[in-house]
């Protein structure tokens, strides 16, 4: 198989314009009401974007054609779990079921700041008992993944309402 354009080109997986996203639907509304008081013109307005709060999909992962990508999630989170387990093992706090015991002094860790950070993460995503279980680790890492790679990245703007007053002299 010869290289195309010195490795800077490629062959398309499908014909151009074969993949499409669903249509987007928006109903926008702007209401104005003007009054005149002496030398001033007052305009009150309400500007509503996506009035009926339609959910519009505006993008998708190229690999799946969907707003989710399980393989990307696995490839992103697996190294994080492995690094966490490795660091806890070196500190002597990793239990056989994958739980990390954070009740020991942080001075046993190679980077004590990581231990203190994990205590805070366990308190937020766990039950605060300083035992960072696999379920709590997955909950925290899923929150991280969703914040950066979640479905919200591909959805259009939800309903947005602005109200205001305009004064002209």
C-alpha positions as CSV (number, residue, x, y, z in Angstrom):
1,X,0.0,0.0,0.0
2,X,1.8,3.2,-1.2
3,X,1.9,6.3,1.0
4,X,-0.2,9.2,-0.2
5,X,1.4,12.7,-0.2
6,X,4.4,11.6,1.9
7,X,2.2,10.3,4.7
8,X,0.1,13.5,4.9
9,X,-2.9,12.1,3.1
10,X,-5.1,9.1,3.5
11,X,-8.0,7.1,2.1
12,X,-11.5,8.0,3.2
13,X,-13.3,5.4,5.2
14,X,-16.5,6.3,3.4
15,X,-17.7,8.6,0.6
16,X,-17.9,12.3,1.3
17,X,-21.1,13.6,2.8
18,X,-22.2,10.1,3.8
19,X,-22.3,10.7,7.5
20,X,-24.8,13.4,8.7
21,X,-26.0,14.7,12.0
22,X,-29.7,15.2,12.8
23,X,-31.4,18.4,11.9
24,X,-31.3,21.1,14.5
25,X,-34.5,22.8,15.7
26,X,-34.7,26.2,17.3
27,X,-37.5,28.6,18.0
28,X,-36.3,32.0,19.2
29,X,-38.6,34.8,20.5
30,X,-38.0,38.4,21.2
31,X,-40.7,40.6,22.8
32,X,-40.3,44.4,23.0
33,X,-42.5,47.0,24.7
34,X,-41.7,50.6,24.4
35,X,-42.9,53.6,26.5
36,X,-42.2,57.3,26.4
37,X,-41.8,59.2,29.6
38,X,-41.0,62.8,29.0
39,X,-37.8,63.0,27.0
40,X,-36.8,59.4,27.6
41,X,-37.7,56.4,25.5
42,X,-37.9,53.1,27.6
43,X,-37.9,49.7,25.9
44,X,-38.4,46.6,28.0
45,X,-37.5,43.3,26.3
46,X,-37.4,39.6,26.8
47,X,-35.1,37.6,24.4
48,X,-35.7,33.8,24.5
49,X,-33.4,31.5,22.6
50,X,-34.5,27.8,22.0
51,X,-37.9,28.6,23.4
52,X,-39.1,25.0,23.5
53,X,-35.7,23.8,24.9
54,X,-35.1,21.3,22.0
55,X,-32.1,19.0,22.5
56,X,-29.9,19.5,19.4
57,X,-27.0,17.2,18.7
58,X,-24.3,19.3,17.0
59,X,-21.4,16.9,16.9
60,X,-20.3,13.3,17.4
61,X,-17.2,11.2,17.8
62,X,-15.8,10.3,14.4
63,X,-15.0,6.7,15.6
64,X,-18.5,5.9,16.8
65,X,-20.8,8.4,15.0
66,X,-22.4,8.9,18.4
67,X,-22.0,11.3,21.4
68,X,-20.3,8.6,23.4
69,X,-17.1,6.7,22.9
70,X,-16.5,3.8,25.2
71,X,-13.0,3.0,23.9
72,X,-11.8,6.5,24.4
73,X,-13.2,6.4,27.9
74,X,-11.4,3.2,28.7
75,X,-8.1,4.4,27.1
76,X,-8.4,7.7,29.1
77,X,-9.3,6.3,32.5
78,X,-7.4,3.0,32.6
79,X,-3.9,4.6,32.9
80,X,-5.2,6.9,35.6
81,X,-6.4,3.9,37.7
82,X,-3.2,2.0,37.1
83,X,-1.0,5.0,38.1
84,X,-3.2,5.5,41.2
85,X,-2.8,1.9,42.2
86,X,0.9,1.9,41.5
87,X,1.5,5.0,43.6
88,X,-0.6,3.6,46.5
89,X,1.3,0.3,46.3
90,X,4.6,2.1,46.6
91,X,3.2,3.9,49.6
92,X,2.0,0.6,51.1
93,X,-1.6,1.7,51.3
94,X,-3.1,-0.4,48.5
95,X,-5.4,-3.2,49.8
96,X,-6.1,-6.4,47.9
97,X,-9.5,-5.3,46.6
98,X,-8.1,-2.1,45.1
99,X,-9.1,0.1,48.0
100,X,-6.5,2.7,49.0
101,X,-6.2,3.3,52.8
102,X,-5.7,7.1,53.2
103,X,-5.7,7.0,57.0
104,X,-2.0,6.4,57.1
105,X,0.4,9.5,57.3
106,X,0.9,11.1,53.9
107,X,4.6,11.2,54.6
108,X,4.8,7.6,53.4
109,X,3.9,8.7,49.9
110,X,6.4,9.6,47.3
111,X,4.5,12.8,46.8
112,X,2.6,13.7,50.0
113,X,0.5,16.3,48.2
114,X,-1.1,13.4,46.1
115,X,-2.1,11.7,49.3
116,X,-3.7,14.9,50.7
117,X,-5.5,15.5,47.3
118,X,-6.8,11.9,47.3
119,X,-8.2,12.5,50.9
120,X,-10.2,15.4,49.5
121,X,-11.3,13.5,46.5
122,X,-12.4,10.6,48.7
123,X,-14.4,13.0,50.9
124,X,-16.1,14.5,47.9
125,X,-16.8,11.4,45.8
126,X,-16.9,8.8,48.7
127,X,-18.2,8.6,52.2
128,X,-15.3,10.3,54.0
129,X,-14.0,7.2,55.8
130,X,-10.5,7.6,54.3
131,X,-10.9,4.3,52.4
132,X,-10.9,5.1,48.7
133,X,-12.7,2.2,47.2
134,X,-12.7,1.2,43.6
135,X,-16.3,2.4,43.3
136,X,-15.3,5.8,44.7
137,X,-12.3,5.9,42.3
138,X,-14.5,5.1,39.3
139,X,-17.1,7.8,40.4
140,X,-14.4,10.4,40.6
141,X,-12.7,9.5,37.3
142,X,-16.1,9.3,35.6
143,X,-16.8,12.9,36.8
144,X,-13.4,14.0,35.4
145,X,-14.1,12.2,32.0
146,X,-17.6,13.7,31.7
147,X,-16.3,17.2,32.5
148,X,-14.0,17.1,29.5
149,X,-15.3,14.5,27.1
150,X,-19.0,14.2,28.1
151,X,-22.1,14.3,26.1
152,X,-22.6,18.0,26.8
153,X,-19.8,18.8,24.3
154,X,-22.0,17.7,21.4
155,X,-25.3,19.2,22.5
156,X,-26.5,22.6,21.4
157,X,-27.3,25.4,23.7
158,X,-30.4,24.8,26.0
159,X,-33.1,27.4,26.5
160,X,-31.6,30.8,27.4
161,X,-33.7,33.8,28.6
162,X,-32.5,37.4,28.8
163,X,-34.6,40.3,30.0
164,X,-33.5,43.9,29.9
165,X,-34.3,47.6,29.7
166,X,-33.1,50.0,27.1
167,X,-33.2,53.7,27.8
168,X,-32.7,56.3,24.9
169,X,-32.2,60.0,25.6
